[in-house]
Every structure is written in C-alpha cells, then in structure tokens.
Amino acid sequence: MFDPGVKKDILDRINKLTPQSQPRWGKMNVAQMLAHLQMPIGSALGIYNVRRTLLGKIIGPLVKRGMYNDKPFKRNSPTDPSFIMTGQVKDFEKEKQSTMAMISDFKEENIKNEIHPFFGRMTKEQWSKAMYKHIEHHLQQFGV
C-alpha cells in the first residue's frame, strides 16, 4: 500500500465500481463494502479507535501470520462486529470518495496505531500488507 503504483491500481479499480455493482459473495452491497473498508484503514490512521475483543486477543496472534502470505482471504471470513455494515444505508458516492481519500492518506508516516483490533501489535509494513490484502479481497468480491 505504500507503493504509488499499487495505490494507483487500487484507486483505478475503485473508480470502476458503480452503485449497481453486485457482489460475487457475501451480504454487503457496494456502498456498505466501501464503508467497511474505511474501518481498518481508519484504525491504522488513528481516526477510529476500535477496541480489541477477547477473541482477538486469544486467536489474533495465532492467525496473524496469514496476513503476510500470498494466499487470498477466504470468502465469508469472520468480521469484527464494529466493521459490519449490513443493515445500514450508505451513500455510494460519499463512501467511495471517503474510501479513496483514506487510501490516498495511507502512508507510512500517517500510521498512528501500532495495535490492530484483532491481530495485536503490527509494524507499519504489516499494516500495509494487511490493508492491501483486505482491499484486494473486497475488490475481488465486486469483480474489479
């Protein structure tokens, strides 16, 4: 996520989304997915203060390694309850612009939080890899 070329590719793909974009799996619509992406990015940037759950404290460190391999996330993986957007009405254009702004701001010097709400302590490079894999997972979900 720190590489300008990677970031440009992600932003270009988000620009291909429309309010009519349909998921290949999962329960979120496209606007909810964009709002969902903002939560972990905002957590890294210090915008959102997401509390660690007991489950995250116990299991997070055990599965953290999966964030740094080249395997994609599994479909319908568990989601932190504070990141769930289903059932909420979201404005596509607003969420798209907010997500793109947060991705643009996702720079090494802007990462403020060293603690991931599920995985625990993370380096800036680990945050970068985790954000890339999460965004990639959801862009694949919506076919872009």
C-alpha positions as CSV (number, residue, x, y, z in Angstrom):
1,M,0.0,0.0,0.0
2,F,3.0,2.3,0.3
3,D,3.9,1.8,-3.4
4,P,2.4,4.6,-5.5
5,G,1.8,2.1,-8.4
6,V,-0.1,-0.3,-6.2
7,K,-2.1,2.5,-4.7
8,K,-3.0,3.9,-8.2
9,D,-4.1,0.5,-9.3
10,I,-6.4,0.2,-6.3
11,L,-7.9,3.6,-6.8
12,D,-8.4,2.9,-10.5
13,R,-10.3,-0.3,-9.6
14,I,-12.5,1.5,-7.1
15,N,-13.3,4.0,-9.8
16,K,-14.8,1.1,-11.8
17,L,-17.4,0.4,-9.1
18,T,-20.9,1.8,-9.6
19,P,-23.9,1.8,-7.3
20,Q,-25.1,-1.2,-9.4
21,S,-22.0,-3.3,-8.8
22,Q,-23.1,-6.7,-7.4
23,P,-21.1,-8.9,-5.0
24,R,-20.0,-12.3,-6.1
25,W,-20.4,-13.5,-2.5
26,G,-21.3,-12.0,0.9
27,K,-24.1,-9.8,2.3
28,M,-22.8,-6.3,1.8
29,N,-23.8,-4.1,-1.1
30,V,-21.1,-2.0,-2.8
31,A,-21.7,1.2,-0.6
32,Q,-21.5,-0.9,2.6
33,M,-18.3,-2.6,1.3
34,L,-16.7,0.8,0.8
35,A,-17.8,1.9,4.3
36,H,-16.4,-1.4,5.6
37,L,-13.0,-0.8,4.0
38,Q,-12.7,2.5,5.9
39,M,-12.8,0.9,9.3
40,P,-9.4,-0.9,9.3
41,I,-7.8,1.9,7.3
42,G,-9.1,4.5,9.8
43,S,-7.9,2.3,12.7
44,A,-4.4,2.3,11.3
45,L,-4.5,6.1,10.7
46,G,-5.8,6.7,14.2
47,I,-9.2,8.0,13.0
48,Y,-11.1,5.1,14.6
49,N,-10.3,3.6,18.0
50,V,-11.5,0.0,17.7
51,R,-11.3,-1.9,21.0
52,R,-9.7,-5.3,21.0
53,T,-12.0,-8.2,21.7
54,L,-11.2,-11.1,23.9
55,L,-11.4,-13.4,20.9
56,G,-8.9,-11.2,19.0
57,K,-6.5,-11.2,22.0
58,I,-6.7,-15.0,22.1
59,I,-6.9,-16.0,18.4
60,G,-5.5,-12.9,16.6
61,P,-1.8,-13.7,17.3
62,L,-2.3,-17.3,16.2
63,V,-3.7,-16.3,12.8
64,K,-1.7,-13.1,12.2
65,R,0.8,-14.9,10.0
66,G,-1.9,-15.5,7.4
67,M,-1.9,-11.7,6.8
68,Y,1.5,-11.9,5.3
69,N,1.4,-14.8,2.9
70,D,0.2,-14.6,-0.7
71,K,-3.0,-16.6,-0.1
72,P,-6.1,-14.5,-0.6
73,F,-8.6,-14.2,2.3
74,K,-11.3,-16.8,2.4
75,R,-14.8,-15.8,1.3
76,N,-17.2,-15.0,4.2
77,S,-14.4,-14.8,6.8
78,P,-15.5,-13.7,10.2
79,T,-15.7,-9.9,10.6
80,D,-15.2,-7.7,13.7
81,P,-18.7,-6.7,14.8
82,S,-17.8,-3.0,14.6
83,F,-16.8,-3.4,11.0
84,I,-20.2,-5.0,9.9
85,M,-22.1,-2.6,7.6
86,T,-25.0,-4.8,6.6
87,G,-28.4,-3.4,7.5
88,Q,-27.0,0.1,7.3
89,V,-28.0,2.5,4.5
90,K,-24.9,4.0,2.9
91,D,-24.5,6.6,0.2
92,F,-22.3,5.1,-2.6
93,E,-20.7,8.4,-3.8
94,K,-19.9,9.6,-0.2
95,E,-18.4,6.2,0.7
96,K,-16.4,6.0,-2.5
97,Q,-14.9,9.4,-2.0
98,S,-14.2,8.8,1.7
99,T,-12.6,5.4,0.9
100,M,-10.4,6.8,-1.9
101,A,-9.3,9.7,0.4
102,M,-8.3,7.3,3.2
103,I,-6.4,5.1,0.8
104,S,-4.6,8.2,-0.6
105,D,-3.7,9.2,3.0
106,F,-2.5,5.7,3.9
107,K,1.2,6.4,4.0
108,E,3.9,5.1,6.3
109,E,4.2,8.5,8.1
110,N,0.4,8.7,8.7
111,I,0.0,5.3,10.5
112,K,-0.6,6.2,14.1
113,N,-1.9,3.0,15.7
114,E,0.5,0.1,16.4
115,I,-2.3,-2.2,17.7
116,H,-4.6,-3.9,15.2
117,P,-8.0,-4.6,16.9
118,F,-7.8,-8.3,16.1
119,F,-4.1,-9.2,15.3
120,G,-2.5,-7.1,18.0
121,R,0.8,-5.2,17.6
122,M,1.8,-4.6,14.0
123,T,4.6,-2.8,12.2
124,K,3.8,-0.3,9.5
125,E,4.8,-2.8,6.9
126,Q,2.4,-5.3,8.4
127,W,-0.4,-2.7,8.4
128,S,0.4,-2.1,4.7
129,K,0.2,-5.7,3.7
130,A,-2.9,-6.3,5.8
131,M,-4.7,-3.3,4.2
132,Y,-3.7,-4.5,0.7
133,K,-5.0,-8.0,1.2
134,H,-8.3,-6.7,2.8
135,I,-8.9,-4.2,0.0
136,E,-8.0,-6.8,-2.7
137,H,-10.4,-9.3,-1.1
138,H,-13.3,-6.9,-1.4
139,L,-12.4,-5.6,-4.9
140,Q,-12.4,-9.3,-6.0
141,Q,-15.8,-9.7,-4.2
142,F,-17.2,-7.0,-6.5
143,G,-15.4,-8.1,-9.6
144,V,-13.0,-5.2,-10.2
